[in-house]
Amino acid sequence: MVASPAYALIATDLDGTLLRGDDTVSERSLAALARAERAGARHLVVTGRPAPRVRPLLAALGTTGLAVCGQGAQVYDAGSGRMLWSVRLDRELAETALGKIEAEVGPVFAAVDQDGTDGLTLIEPGYRMPHPTLPAVGVARRDDLWGAPISKVLLRHATLSDDELAAAARSVVGSLATVTMSGPGTVELQPCGVTKATGLALAAERLGVPAAGALAFGDMPNDIPMFRWAAHGVAMANAHPELKAVADEVTASNEDDGIAVVLERLFPAG
């Protein structure tokens, strides 16, 4: 498949996409992104991680511009360290949604990402962080999760798979929240109507880039709205089947420099 080399915006997910399993970016991928940027393209991280958990990675990438965080609920300016836009998940709605989900599937374990540039990730007893490298603060009981404004809720179930939990949550949550699945062990509730596409569209507007100029990379169902918004969506070889089904192409895995494979083709040396 021949794709246009004129993409002005390269939107990349992090976990399972740009990042390898050890939370690092390969030299080949860094070089490919640098080559694309020299050709005039802008690189934009679009991730489910909240802004405070993304800052060290943005620094490692040398990013001083915008980043879309929190499943699209946050547009963060890495250069100034400011949040340019954010949407909170109403805590009463979140509690109601959790109650509906537990009525359907039994007890779940919950965590929250607090809103803001210094927000914490709080986890109730029994919740296991899907990414052991990400910091979290344990609380004694669920009520302690709601002490400050939040951007999303993270859910795990003792026996249900991620697909099963996400499907059950969608069946009962309705308009209380948007249900997403962003990685192994990561089913989330975020503000209703907010997706990676909403945050990406806002960031792209600030950068003056239309959807027709955007190339997107991802690996999980939460990247589907981003793929539908962008001109061209590339799924990793390790991607969830739902994302592969809507992708324009499939590249190599995150461990095999899949992003670099595509960028080297679209932005050849010289």
Buried (B, 14 or more C-beta within 10 A) or exposed (E): EEBEEEBBBBBBBBBBBBBBEEBEBBEBBBBBBBBBBEBEBBBBBBBBBBBBBBBEBBEEBEBEBBBBBBBBBBBBBBEEEEBEBBBBBBBEBBBBBBEBBBEBBEEBBBBBBBBBBEBBBBBBEEBEBBBEEBEBEEBEEBEEBBEEBBBBBBBBBEEBEBBEBBBBBBEBBEEBBBBBBBBEBBBBBBBBEBBBBBBBBBBBEBBEBEBEBBBBBBBBBBBBBBBEBBBBBBBBBBBBEBBBEBBBEBBBBBBBBBBBBBBBBBBEEE
